[in-house]
Amino acid sequence: MIAARDLGVRFLFDRQRRVMTSTLARIRRSGVETWGLRNVNFEIAAGSGVALLGRSGSGKTTLLRLLAGVYEPDEGSLEVRGRVASLLSTEAGLLSFLTGRENAFHLGVLAGLSRRDARAALEDVKARSGLDDYFERPVASYSQGMRARLGFAAGDTIEPQTLLLDEVHEALDHEYRDVIEQRAHEVVESGGAVVAAGHDHPMLARLCSRAIYLDNGTVADDGPLHELRREYLEDVRTGSHR
């Protein structure tokens, strides 16, 4: 489903530590270059659940955003087959002044649906999100969990083959976590793939059997989740790096 070869992502910052585009960097001719990921190699087969482990800043979210198509690699190559749905941020793609229904239509079109199909999917998004009457209210009135519900439900209407989950799902209520877990199992059982990051290790263990351990933007280890979890927690306890 997914193949990464010598994958790298570079971030450019100005003197005030603000992110710059490559064009701005050429104009200003100053700043700092940081590699968020470098020399990353892995493959994820169909029917797999893979957890991303690592400290904050290790590259987990950057990798998920690459898989989602939010970022483009600065070096190396990345192949992701099939439709991708993600729950990476409660704010991703949502416009606060629009209602849940309007945002769901907007997200459907961004995901590649025709305007007709995006419109036809709205009642399904409403039902999947469990937002009821709030679906017709502006997103500005939503809690973080409600925004996550809307984003996940809208993305799930495309019937993804790859499902990406960042730790934002940990802010959801237990009822909707169960919904996401069930959907993740369905994706894997149907021959898709799930890639999840977070610090809720019991939840990751229910979704994934394998882990990729990231440290300072590189793959420190790759193997069974139960083994890498022990390695990661020991490294955190001792303050060591790979």
Secondary structure by P-SEA (a helix, b strand, c coil): cbbbccbbbbbbbccccccccaaaaaaacbbbbbbccccccccccccbbbbbbbcccccaaaaaaaaaccccccccccccccbbbbcccccccccccccaaaaaaaaaaaacccaaaaaaaaaaaaaaaccccccccccccccaaaaaaaaaaaaacccccbbbbccccccccaaaaaaaaaaaaaaaaacbbbbbbccaaaaaaacccbbbbbccccccccccaaaaaaaaaaaaaacccc
